[in-house]
Structures are given as C-alpha cells and as structure tokens.
Amino acid sequence: CETDKKLICVICRDAREHKSHSFIPIKDAVEIYKDQFKSSIQSLTKNKLAIQEMERQQKQKISQVREQSQSLESCVTSQFAELHQILVKKEQHILREIKEDEEKILSPME
C-alpha cells in the first residue's frame, strides 16, 4: 500500500480500509526506497566526515591552547625565578651594607 507505506496481502488490498489507496508492486517499492536509502546514506556519510573534520580541528585547537598555556607557564616561572634571584642579590647587598654601617658606627665606640 503506497498510501500507508506498508506491505499488505491481496486480501487486505481489497478490504474497505485500503479501498481508495494506491498500490505498487514490491519490486518497484524496493527500488524507490533503495534510492532514498542510498541518498540518505550518502548524506549521513558526508555529515559524518564533516563532523569528524570538525572534531579533528577542535582537538588540534585544544592541543594548541594547551601548548600555549604550558609555554606561558614556563615563561612566567622563568621570569619569576630571575626576579627572585635579583631580589636575593639585592637583599644580600643591602644586608652587607647594613653590617658595614653597623661596624663603622660601633667600631669607634668600642
């Protein structure tokens, strides 16, 4: 039954329920649906390939962001290590000056 898109037997074809419906042979229906099925498969395959490409690009972007983040973290850590070293040297220099000044002041007093 083309109207209901169902397979029916000869007895059902002549029944009141399908009286005004149109019918086609199974072989013709198979060809029609086979072509529709092929078209749907092609469309789905095309969509799947597009989605896989988008997924690949997304994974690549994620990888790039992670690499950039790690690079930035490394750079920040390196710069802070340099600044820390500079501050330690500055601290030692100032502490030496304080000791020297202390000795200069205390030496004549002793």
Helices and strands as residue ranges (DSSP letters): H 10-13, G 16-18, H 26-109
